[in-house]
Amino acid sequence: MLMARLALQSERWGDAAKSWLEVLREDIAEPDHRAAKLGLMALSDPARARFLIPHLTAAETDPRRGVWILQYAQSFPDDPLGPYLYGRWLYNQGDHRSAAEAFLRAVGRRFPGEAFERENLLRLVVSSFLAGELDICGAALQRLEDSPSRPGFRLLVNDWKERLAWARSHQNDDAGYPLGK
């Protein structure tokens, strides 16, 4: 992944594509799989590349990332990657309620692979939980339970189910509900 990013930053498009294709041939973790697919999508479509390549090459803390992704979402309103990527950016900024809204806009739309759909749902679970939107969190968890995934991901889903059960059982405690309200 590092080689692809370095090639992309140097505008060596062919080398970046080659690195990402090599990544996709391996049995890799889903985050690297999603990143490689996103990079290849960016290189294959100049209209999308205008927004995605700066996003992929900028530092995580670069505030322009949010602008590029919002512009991407507005330019390609039918592409679920727009709200998904914007939701990720909002989540990283600590705006869990807005992030949950963005992830929710992408639910049920056709992603370029199950890994993106699973990640969108997982991010929806976490952000809606942190925003105190427990019903949305529960609905997203139910969808995740029904999706195929690796055993490690199943453990993560079960962990969030337990967190949700705890939060629901403590919602009316005198001490107050600690999340999102």
KEMARFI-151699 format. One record per residue (C-alpha): x, y, z; residue number from 1. Coordinates in steps of 0.5 Angstrom, whole numbers, always signed. Each point is the difference from the previous one (the first is absolute). Layout:
<atoms>
+-------+-------+-------+-----+
:     X :     Y :     Z : seq :
+-------+-------+-------+-----+
:     X :     Y :     Z : NUM :
...
+-------+-------+-------+-----+
</atoms>
This chain:
<atoms>
+-------+-------+-------+-----+
:     X :     Y :     Z : seq :
+-------+-------+-------+-----+
:    +0 :    +0 :    +0 :   1 :
:    +6 :    +5 :    +2 :   2 :
:    +3 :    -1 :    -7 :   3 :
:    -7 :    +1 :    -4 :   4 :
:    -1 :    +7 :    +4 :   5 :
:    +8 :    +2 :    -1 :   6 :
:    -2 :    -2 :    -8 :   7 :
:    -6 :    +4 :    +1 :   8 :
:    +3 :    +6 :    +3 :   9 :
:    +6 :    +0 :    -5 :  10 :
:    -6 :    +0 :    -6 :  11 :
:    +3 :    -7 :    -2 :  12 :
:    -7 :    -3 :    -2 :  13 :
:    +2 :    -6 :    -3 :  14 :
:    +4 :    -2 :    +6 :  15 :
:    -5 :    +2 :    +5 :  16 :
:    -5 :    -5 :    -4 :  17 :
:    +5 :    -5 :    +0 :  18 :
:    +1 :    +0 :    +8 :  19 :
:    -8 :    +0 :    +1 :  20 :
:    -1 :    -6 :    -5 :  21 :
:    +5 :    -4 :    +4 :  22 :
:    -3 :    +2 :    +7 :  23 :
:    -7 :    -3 :    -3 :  24 :
:    +3 :    -6 :    -2 :  25 :
:    +2 :    -2 :    +7 :  26 :
:    -4 :    -2 :    +6 :  27 :
:    +0 :    +7 :    +4 :  28 :
:    -3 :    +3 :    +5 :  29 :
:    -7 :    +4 :    -2 :  30 :
:    +3 :    +7 :    +1 :  31 :
:    +6 :    -1 :    -5 :  32 :
:    -5 :    -3 :    -5 :  33 :
:    -5 :    +6 :    +0 :  34 :
:    +6 :    +4 :    +0 :  35 :
:    +3 :    -3 :    -7 :  36 :
:    -7 :    -1 :    -3 :  37 :
:    -1 :    +8 :    +2 :  38 :
:    +7 :    +2 :    -3 :  39 :
:    -2 :    -5 :    -7 :  40 :
:    -7 :    +4 :    +0 :  41 :
:    +4 :    +7 :    +0 :  42 :
:    +5 :    -2 :    -5 :  43 :
:    -6 :    -3 :    -5 :  44 :
:    -4 :    +6 :    +0 :  45 :
:    +3 :    +7 :    -1 :  46 :
:    -7 :    +3 :    +2 :  47 :
:    +1 :    -3 :    +7 :  48 :
:    +8 :    +0 :    +0 :  49 :
:    -1 :    +8 :    +1 :  50 :
:    -3 :    -1 :    +7 :  51 :
:    +3 :    -7 :    +2 :  52 :
:    +7 :    +1 :    -2 :  53 :
:    +1 :    +6 :    +5 :  54 :
:    -4 :    -4 :    +5 :  55 :
:    +4 :    -6 :    +0 :  56 :
:    +7 :    +4 :    +0 :  57 :
:    -1 :    +5 :    +5 :  58 :
:    +1 :    -1 :    +7 :  59 :
:    -5 :    -2 :    +5 :  60 :
:    +0 :    +7 :    +3 :  61 :
:    -1 :    +4 :    -6 :  62 :
:    -6 :    +3 :    +0 :  63 :
:    -1 :    +1 :    -7 :  64 :
:    -2 :    -8 :    +0 :  65 :
:    -7 :    +2 :    +2 :  66 :
:    -1 :    +5 :    -5 :  67 :
:    +3 :    -5 :    -6 :  68 :
:    -5 :    -6 :    +3 :  69 :
:    -6 :    +5 :    +1 :  70 :
:    +1 :    +2 :    -7 :  71 :
:    +1 :    -7 :    -3 :  72 :
:    -7 :    -2 :    +4 :  73 :
:    -3 :    +6 :    -4 :  74 :
:    +3 :    -1 :    -6 :  75 :
:    -2 :    -8 :    +0 :  76 :
:    -7 :    +0 :    +4 :  77 :
:    -1 :    -7 :    -2 :  78 :
:    +6 :    -3 :    +2 :  79 :
:    +0 :    -2 :    +8 :  80 :
:    +8 :    +1 :    +0 :  81 :
:    -2 :    +7 :    +1 :  82 :
:    -4 :    +0 :    +6 :  83 :
:    +4 :    -6 :    +3 :  84 :
:    +7 :    +4 :    -1 :  85 :
:    -3 :    +7 :    +3 :  86 :
:    -3 :    -4 :    +6 :  87 :
:    +7 :    -3 :    +1 :  88 :
:    +3 :    +7 :    +0 :  89 :
:    -6 :    +3 :    +4 :  90 :
:    +2 :    -6 :    +5 :  91 :
:    +7 :    +2 :    +0 :  92 :
:    -2 :    +7 :    +2 :  93 :
:    -4 :    -2 :    +6 :  94 :
:    -7 :    +1 :    -3 :  95 :
:    -3 :    -6 :    +1 :  96 :
:    -7 :    +2 :    -1 :  97 :
:    +1 :    +3 :    -7 :  98 :
:    +5 :    -6 :    -1 :  99 :
:    -6 :    -5 :    +1 : 100 :
:    -5 :    +4 :    -4 : 101 :
:    +5 :    -1 :    -6 : 102 :
:    +1 :    -7 :    +1 : 103 :
:    -7 :    -1 :    +0 : 104 :
:    -1 :    +3 :    -7 : 105 :
:    +5 :    -5 :    -3 : 106 :
:    -4 :    -6 :    +4 : 107 :
:    -4 :    -4 :    -6 : 108 :
:    +4 :    +3 :    -6 : 109 :
:    +5 :    -4 :    -4 : 110 :
:    +7 :    +0 :    +2 : 111 :
:    +6 :    -2 :    -4 : 112 :
:    +1 :    -6 :    +5 : 113 :
:    -3 :    -3 :    +6 : 114 :
:    +6 :    +2 :    +4 : 115 :
:    -2 :    +7 :    -1 : 116 :
:    -7 :    -1 :    +2 : 117 :
:    +2 :    -4 :    +6 : 118 :
:    +4 :    +6 :    +2 : 119 :
:    -5 :    +5 :    -1 : 120 :
:    -5 :    -4 :    +4 : 121 :
:    +5 :    -1 :    +6 : 122 :
:    +2 :    +8 :    +0 : 123 :
:    -8 :    +1 :    +0 : 124 :
:    +0 :    -5 :    +6 : 125 :
:    +6 :    +4 :    +4 : 126 :
:    -2 :    +7 :    -2 : 127 :
:    -8 :    -1 :    +1 : 128 :
:    +2 :    -3 :    +7 : 129 :
:    +5 :    +6 :    +2 : 130 :
:    -6 :    +5 :    -2 : 131 :
:    -5 :    -4 :    +4 : 132 :
:    -4 :    -2 :    -6 : 133 :
:    -1 :    -7 :    +3 : 134 :
:    -5 :    -3 :    -4 : 135 :
:    +4 :    +2 :    -7 : 136 :
:    +6 :    -3 :    +3 : 137 :
:    -5 :    -7 :    +2 : 138 :
:    -2 :    +0 :    -7 : 139 :
:    +7 :    +1 :    -3 : 140 :
:    +2 :    -6 :    +4 : 141 :
:    -6 :    -4 :    -2 : 142 :
:    +2 :    +1 :    -8 : 143 :
:    +8 :    -1 :    +2 : 144 :
:    -2 :    -7 :    +4 : 145 :
:    -4 :    -2 :    -7 : 146 :
:    +6 :    +2 :    -4 : 147 :
:    +6 :    -5 :    -2 : 148 :
:    +7 :    +1 :    +3 : 149 :
:    +6 :    -2 :    +4 : 150 :
:    +0 :    -3 :    +7 : 151 :
:    +4 :    +6 :    +3 : 152 :
:    -6 :    +4 :    -3 : 153 :
:    -5 :    -4 :    +3 : 154 :
:    +3 :    +1 :    +7 : 155 :
:    +0 :    +7 :    -1 : 156 :
:    -7 :    +0 :    -2 : 157 :
:    -2 :    -4 :    +6 : 158 :
:    +4 :    +5 :    +4 : 159 :
:    -4 :    +6 :    -2 : 160 :
:    -6 :    -4 :    +1 : 161 :
:    +2 :    -1 :    +8 : 162 :
:    +2 :    +8 :    +0 : 163 :
:    -7 :    +1 :    -3 : 164 :
:    -4 :    -4 :    +5 : 165 :
:    +4 :    +3 :    +6 : 166 :
:    -2 :    +7 :    -3 : 167 :
:    -7 :    -2 :    +0 : 168 :
:    +0 :    -3 :    +7 : 169 :
:    +3 :    +7 :    +2 : 170 :
:    -4 :    +5 :    -4 : 171 :
:    -4 :    +2 :    +6 : 172 :
:    +5 :    +0 :    +6 : 173 :
:    +0 :    +5 :    +5 : 174 :
:    +7 :    +1 :    -2 : 175 :
:    -2 :    +2 :    -7 : 176 :
:    +2 :    -3 :    -7 : 177 :
:    +7 :    +2 :    -1 : 178 :
:    +0 :    +0 :    -8 : 179 :
:    -3 :    +5 :    -5 : 180 :
:    -5 :    +3 :    +5 : 181 :
+-------+-------+-------+-----+
</atoms>
